[in-house]
Amino acid sequence: MRSILFRGSLILITACFVLSCNRPAGDKPIKRYTIRQFMDIVQINGGAFSPDESKVLISGKETGIFNAEEIDIKTGETKPLTRSTDNAVYALSYFPTDERMVYTSDKGGNEINHIFVRNPDGTTIDLIQDSTAKAQFAGWSYNKKLMYYSSNSRDKKYFDLYNVQVAAGEKKIYPSTLLYKNEKGLNPDVVSNDDRYISLSESITTNNSNMYLLDTQTGKLQLISKHDGDVQYNPQYFSLDGTKLYYLTNEGNEFMYLASYEVATGEKKKVEEAPWDVMYASLSTHGKYRVVAINNDARTEIKIYDESDGGKLVSVSGLPEGDITGVRISDSEKLMCFYVSSSKSPSNLFVYNFDSKEVKQLTHTMSKDIDPNDLVAGEVVRFKSFDGMEIPGLLYKPKGIKDGEKVPALLWIHGGPGGQTRLNYSAALQHLVNHGYAVLAVNNRGSSGYGKTFYAADDRKHGNEDLRDCVESKKHLATLPYIDTDKIGIYGGSYGGYMVMAALAFAPEEFKVGVNLFGVTNWLRTLKSIPPWWESSRKALYTELGDPFTADSVALHNKSPLFYADKITKPFIVLQGSNDPRVLKVESDEIVAAAKRNGVPVEYVIFPDEGHGFVKKENNIKASEEVLKFVDKYLKGLPDNEAGEKIAN
């Protein structure tokens, strides 16, 4: 849950501009790429098959903002379905039996997402009439006659579950029916194929949850996860006949594993485990394939089992190196779409034919101007922190470093609390490395993916133990012969932005500069002003971080950088969206004003049409240009006329 609540990162995508730098004779010059050219790389996500399985529905960012589009599997031709110029559109699904399309969108990053239906003639219907309500698409019934979605229209604190009857080929959508009235903060997760059972989960703390089973025929709600201590439960899917619920849990284990619950008897069985967290599991429409994703040391490992062949592992050959993510299997179980990406390559969409064994790449998102050999692969590293706890990180070393040369470095801190920096493609990170900065992405204690003990190790200790991990990360960088130890900065977004400001306020001499993207600076305000739709997680947040309405307020005050801004001595830059509902703009306004009173160089970049994380191409270009210009000036020490990348005419 923590990785959702305060997640946030500058979403950037990449392409290239060539500038050569001086290198020893005989070495190939390293090219330099501007962020605008990096942005020629197309960011894509999603993936749903059309009813006839001839097309795949995705969201693409060719126009500078996400819009819905479909790709013809046979020809590879891409057709835009929406043409928004202001608000991002995220495609979710075709209708089960026709080519109406479901998508979600908010306004300016305010996170008040609605669900829209686009008809083939381009007309749209907003399913959510309440402009203040938030909604989430929850899929289709097994018989293809119902659409499920959740919304907080009735009570802004909780999400109820609704179904909507849909008629094939008609523009009409029938009125919604309330399927589950949420009055206790239980979140609906999955529905059985016969629509009888609904699994629900309850967040007790960020390390502890409960799982319930609702029988819609009898109205009986049953707690099915009685346990002692901190245990997590995460429902995944029901068996085809509805007799078993499959779920993830770490009960009696350090890592999440897949287990089953027998509805009739209550019997639980372990199904699959790994020495890492199982991230999710799914079952194809007719039960032929089971897909399991494992978080293997910051990489995604996918396993596909053929249940019709005794659970035999399916092997897909002919793929480029990288992680497989976003796996979707078509209703006929003949096709599978998925993404392949790595720290050196952005996501590309592929389709696999189970019968012919053919793999087809549908997208080529990397700009042709970029030489992939100029990009840098992340390396998993580990080091001991102040108390002996082992801290994992991902190290990116700039190419072309000469013998004896030393380069500046940045710590890269993820969002959360409880997020994890993974070996995925990041244009923002590659952009900095390409311009001569070493980057160490730190998965400090409290990060997900390394077991529940590590995950809980920062509870009530934010701004202390996690910050000390960052200081120890700096010490690890200092052991590398190519790092200029006098030029190490810290960079982060959301919770990572908090870590930046905590470092500058509570360890003011450790880092040369800070780059803060919409970071928390006043925990009292942030925890008092969390959006109403987080009500089911409020108690969990307060348990982990502190309750601002109790005596915990003293500790929250003491870990809030705003109240210690007079201690800040090093330059920093803040980037903030005006519509951010998670970290309010006033947080950034106040820390900037407070630090300026110290006479410290502070730069502030505001995006009036963004929320928690920036989605528009031009805003991302500006953000990355400003960050590079800032670190070039204050970390590299370049004069104003040399700081920042040179933009081609």
N, C-alpha and C positions, 0 to 999 in steps of 0.2 A: 504493500500500500504506500510506503513512503516514497518510492520512486515515482509515483504518480503525483503526489500532492504538491511538491515544489520542484518538479522537474522543469528544465528549461535550458535550451542551448541555442546559440545563434545558428540558425539553419542556413548553411551555405553550400553552394554547389560550384563546380570548377571548370576552367579552360585556360588558354595560354597566350602569353606574349613573350617573345624571345629577346633576351638580353644576355650577352655572355659576360662572364667574369674572368678575372685572371687566374689561370691554373698553371701548374708545371707543364713544360713542353711535352707534347705527346699525349696528355690527358684530354679527354673529350670535355669541352666547356659545358658547364651546367647552365641550363636555360633558366631564365627567370620569367614567371608568369604573373600577369596582373589579375586582380580579383574579377574584373569585368570579363576577362577572357576565361577565367575559371568558371564564371557563371554561365558560360555557353554549354556546360555540361547540364543535361536535363535531369532534374530530380523527378522520380516517379515512385508511386506506391499503390497499394491495393491490388486487387486481382480477382475477378469473378467471371465465370464462363456465361456466355449467352445461352438461352434455352436450347438452341440447336448446336451448341458447342463449336460454333464457327468463329467466335470472337471472344476477346478478353477485355473486360472493363477495368480501367485503371484511372488514376489521377496523375496528370503530368503538368510540368511547370514551364513549358516552352514559351508561354506568353509573359512570364514573369510572375505569375500567380497561379496557384493550382486550379485546374479545371478538369472536368470529366472528359474522358475520351475512350474510344474503343479501338482495338487492334485486330485486324483480320488475321487469323492464324495462318491461312494459306498464303496470302500475298504479303503480309507484314505491313499493309497500309494502315495508317492511323487516321481516325476521323474524330474531330472534336465534337463533343456533345453539348458543352456549355461554353460560354464566352464571357465569364465574369471578369471585370476589370478592377473591382474593389475588394471583394470578399472571397477568400479561398473556398473552393468547392472540392469536397472529398467524395469520390464515387464509392458506393457501397455494394450495390447488387442490381442485376436485372431482376424483373419479376420472373417467377418460376416458369410461366408458360407464354410470355410475350416480352417485347423489348422495351416496355416501360422501364425506367431506371430510377433507383433510389440513391439520393445523395444527401450529405449533411453540410451545413454551412453556418457560420456565425456572422457577427458584424464587427469588423475592425479588431478582431482578436479578443472580444469580450467574453468568449466561451459560452455564450447563450446559444448553443447549437440547436437548430431545428432540423427536422427530417422533411425532405422534399421529394416529390415524385415528378419525374420528367416524362411526359408522353412523347411518342415518336414524332409528333408534329412540332415539338419544341415547347409546348405549353407546360406549365408547372403548377403543382399543388403543394401548399404548405400544410402538412398534417397537424401542425401545432398552432392552434389559433391564438393561444396566450403568448403575447410577445415577450413576457418576462419568464416564460418557462423554458427549461432545458430538456432536451430529449436525446435518446440513444437508440439506434437501430439494434434489434436483438434477433434478427433472422426470420426464417420462414418455418411454418409448421411442416411436418413430414409429408402431409397430404397435399401440400402446396396451396391450401385454401386460405391460410391465415398469415398475416404479417405480425410479428411481435415487435413492440418497442416499449421502452420505459421512459417516464416523464415525471417531473416534479410539479406539474401544473396544479394538482390538487393541494399539495403542501410543499412549499419550496424547500423544505428540509429533507424530504424523502422522495425516492423514485418508486412510483407504482408501475406495475406491469400491465400492459394493454395488448389486446389483439385486434386486428382489423381484417374484416372479410374483404377479399379482393375478387373481382370478376375478370376473367381472362379477356383481353382485348378491349376492355372498356376504359374510358377515362375516369369513370366514377370510382370513388373509394368510399366504402360504407363507413358509418360511424364507428368509433372505437368502443370496445367493450373492456371494462375494468376486470382484469383477470386476477390480480393480486393487489390488495390495498396495503400499502406499507406504512404501518403505524409504529413500528418498533425499531426501525433502522436496519432491517434485514434486507440485504440486496439480492434480488432474483438473479440467478446465474444461468441455468440451463433447464429446458423443458423436455420431458420424455416424448418419444415419437407419437404416442397415442394422446398426447396433451393432458394426461392425467396428473403426472407428478412434476413439481417444480422444486429444484434445489435452490437453497438460499444460503447466504453466508453472512456472518456477523463479525465485524471487526471489534475486538475487545481492546487489544493494544496493537502496536505495529508488529509484535512478535507472537501474538496470540489471537486465535479466532475460533468461531464455532460454525458448524454446518447443520442445516435443517433440511427436512423433507416435508413438503406440503402435498397432501392428497387433495386435489381439487374436487373430487367426487364426494368425499366425506367431510372436507374442511379441516381434517386433522393436521396439525403442525407438530412435527416430532424433531426433537434434538437428537441427532445421530452421531455426535462427536464428543460424547462425554470423555473428559480427559483431565489429567493433572498437569500442572506446570504450563509452560509456554509451548503451544503447538499451533501450527498453521494448517488450514484446510482450504482447498481451492477446487470446487467442482468443475469437471471438464465436459463430460458427456454421459448420456445413458446408453445402455446396450440397446440393440434394435428392438427387442421385445419389452423393454422397460423394466426388466427384473433386476438390473444392476445399475448402480451409479458409479462411474469412474471419477476419481478425484486425486488431487495431489495433496500430500501431507509430509511433514517431517516428524510425525509422531514416532518416538523412540529412535530418532535418527538425526544426524547433523544436517543432512541435505533432504530436499524435497524428492519424493518418489511417487510413482503411480500406484494407486490401490483401488480396490473395488469394494462396494457395499451392496450386499444382497438385501433387496427391499423387503422380501417376505420374512427373512430370518434375522436380519441384522448382522450377518456374518461379514467380517472384513478380511480381505486377503491382499497381500502385497503382490503387485503385478510386474513392476519393473523399477529397478533402481540403478544408480550410477554413482561414482565417487564425486559427482557434482550435482547441482540442482537440475531436476527435470523441470523445464520451463512451461511446457504445455503438451497436451496430447489430444488427438482427435480421431474420429472414426469416419470413414467414407460413407456415402449415402446408403449403400447396401451391405456395408460391413466387411467388404473385401480387404480393405487396407486400414491399418492403424499407423498413425504418424506420431512420433515422439520427438520432441526437441530438447536437447540437453545443453546447458550453459557450461561448456568445457573450457575453463580458464580464459574467459573473455571472448570465446568464439562460440558460435552456434553449431552444434552437431545434430544433424537430422537422421533419424532412423525410420525407415518405412518397412512395415511387416505385411506380408501377404497372408492374411488370416485364412484364406481358402487353401493355402499350401502349408499348413502346419506352422504358421508364423514365420516363414522363411523371410530373411532380409532381402529387400529389393535393392539391386545394385544399378545405379545409373552411371554409365560411362560417357566419356567425351565431353566432360564439363571443364571449364577453366578453373584455376585454383581459386578458392574462396569459400565463404560460408554460404550455405543454402538456407534461405529464409522465406517466409510468406507462402508456405506450401498450401495449395488448394487442389483438391481432386474433384473432377467433374462428376455430375450425377450419374453418368453412364459408367463411371470408373475406368474409362478408357484413356483419359487425358489428365495430366497434372501440370499446373503452372506454378512457378516458383521464381525467386530472385537469387542471383549469385553476386556476391560482392566481397571485397576485402579492404584492408586499410589502404591499398593502392588503387582500387577500382570501385567506382560507384555502382549501385545496383543496376543490374540488367535483368529483364524478364525473359524467361525460357518456358517452353512447353515440351513436355515429354509424353510420348505415345507408348502406353504400356504394352500394346500388341506388337507394334513394329520396332520398338526400342529406339525410335528416332528422337533425337534431341534437337530442338529448333530454337535459336535465339531470335526473339522478336524485337528487341531494342538494342541500340548502341549509343549509350548515354555519354560516353567519354568524347570530348571534343577531339576532332582529328588533328588539331594543332598541338595537342599535348603528346609528348613522348613519355609513355608510361615509365620508361627507365629513369626519368627525372624525379619520379615520385618515390616516397620512402615508406617501406613497410615497418609497422610497429613491431617492437621486440618486447616480449614479456620479461620483466625483471622483478626481482624480489629483494627486500632488504629488511633488516631488523629495525624496529622503532625503539623509542626510549625505554620501554618496559620489556623488550624482547619479542613483542608480537611481530610476526612477519607481515609486511605490507606489500601487496602486489602493485605493479605499475606497468605502463606501456611506454617504452622509450622510442623516440623518433630522433635519429641523428642526421643532421644535414649532410648532403653529399658534397664531395669535392673539398673536404677539409684538408689543408696541407699539413705536413709534418710540423709540429710545434705550434700550429695555429689554435687559438682558443675562441670559442663562439659564445654569445649570450644564450641564456636558457629561460624557459618559462615552465612553471608548474601549471598543469591543466587540471582543474577540479570540477568534477561532474555535479549535476543537479541532484535533488533528492529532498531531504536526507534519504539515503538508502539507494541512490542510483548506482550505476556502474559504467565506467568508460570501457567500451568494447572495441575489438579490432574491426571496426566498421570504417567505411570511408568517411572522412571529414574534410571538407574543402577548407574550412577555416584553419584547421590544424595543418594541412598540407601547404596551405598558403604561407603560413608562418615559417614552416620548416624550409620551404623553397626559398625564402628570403633570409636564410642564414640563422634561424633560431632552433636550437635543440628544444624539444618538448618532452616533458615527463608527465604523462597522464596518471595521476595518483588515484588509486582505489583505496582510500584511507579506511580505517576501521569504521564500521557502519554501512559500508557498501554491500550491495547484494551480490550473490553469486559465489560466496566463499564460505557458506555454512551459517547456521543460525547463531552460533557463538560470536563469530566475527560481525555479523549483522547487528547484534544487540550491544556490541562493545562500546558504542558511543552514546547510548541512551543517557540522558540527563547530563552529558559531558561535552556537549557541543561548545565549540570555542575554547576547548581545553585539550582533551586527548586527541581529537581529530586535527586540531591545529598543530599539536606537537608532532603528529604523523607527517604533516606537511613540512615542518621544520627539518625533520629527519630525512625527508625526501630531498630537501635542498642539500643536506649533508651527503646523501648518496650521489647527487650530481657532482658534488665537489671532488669525489673520488675518480671521476672520469677525466682523463688527461686533456681532452679537447674542450672542456667547459671553463669559461671565464667566471670564476667564483665571485667576482665583484659585480657581475651583471646577471643576476638571477631575479626574475619577477614571478608574479603569481596571477593567474587568469582563471575566471570561472563565471558560470551563469546560475542564477537562482540561488539554491543552497551553495553552489560553488562561488557565487558572487558574495554571499555572506562570508565564506571562508577567506575571500580576498580582503574584505574590510576588517574581519577579525584579525587577520595577519597584520594589517597595517596599523590597527589600533592596539592590539595586545602583544604583538612582537614587532614593534615599529622599526627595528634595525635589521630585521632578517632579510627583507626583500626590497629590491631596488625600486620596483614599481608595482602597481596593481591595475588589473583590467577587470572591472566589475560590470557584468551584464545582469541587470534587474535583480540585484542581490538584496536579501533581507538585511536591514541594519537596525531595526527596532522590533524585537521579538514580541514585545507587549502589544504593539499595534497589529502586527501581522496575525498573531494568534487570536486577537479579539475581532479582527475584521475578515476572517476566512469566509468564503462564499457560503451562503445558506445550504447549498446542495452538498456540502461536505459534512453535514450533520452526523451521518452515520459513522464518520471517522473522527469526529471532534474529540471524543474521549480518548481514542488511541493516540492522537496527536498530543493531547495534553499529558497523557501518561509518559510519552517519550520525551517531550520537550519541556513540559511544565504548564501548569494551569495559570493563566494570567490574572484570574479572578480570585486567586488564593495567595497564601504566603509564598508560593513559587514565583510571584512577581518580582521578588528581590533578586533571585538567581537569574531570571530572564532579563532584568535590567542590567545585571552585571555582565551578561554575555552579549549585550547589544552594542555594537560598535558606535552607534550614534551618540551614546552618552559618554564615550571616551574619545571623541573625535579630536580633542585637544592634544591627544598623544600621537596623532598621525603626523609623520614627518616626511613621508615619501610621496612622489607624484602618483596620481591615479586618474583613470578615465572611467566614466559611468555611461552606460547605454541603457535607455529605458523606453518602454512603450507606454503611451498615455492611457491606454485602455486595459492595462494589466489588472485583472481581478485578484491575483494571488499576492503579488508584491506591489502595493499601491505606489503610484508615481511620487506621492508625498515622501515616501521613504528615501528615494534618491534625491529629491529636492533638498531634504533636510541634511543629509550627510554631505552633500556637495557644499551647501552654505556653511555648515559647521567647520568643515576642513579648510575652506577658503580663508576662514578667519585666522588660521595658523600661518598664512602666507605660503601654503603649499600649492604647487601647480596642480590644478584640478580642471579636467575637461569634462563636459557634459553634453551628450548627444541624445536628443529626444525624438521619438518617432510618434507623431500624433495618431497614426492609423494602424498601430500595432498593439498587441497584447503581451502575454508572457511567452516570449520567443517571437522572432521576426520571420514572417512568411513571404513578404514581398521582395522580389528580386532586387529592385533598385535600393530598397532599404538595407538589404544585406550587403550590397556592393558598398554603400556609403559606410555602413558599420565596420566592415573589414578594412576599408581604406583608412578610416579614422584610427582604428586600433593599430594598424601597421605604422602609420605616421607617428602615433604617440610613442610606441615602443622604440621605433628608430631614433626618435629624439631623446627620450629619457632613459632608455636602456642601452642602446648602442652608442648614444652620445653624438649622433649626427647633427649637423647644423640644420636649421629649418629648411634651407633650400635643397637639402639632400634627403631629408626624412620622408618616408613614404615611397611607394612604388611610382615609377614613371608611367603615365598613361599614354598609350599611342594615340596619335591624332587620327 
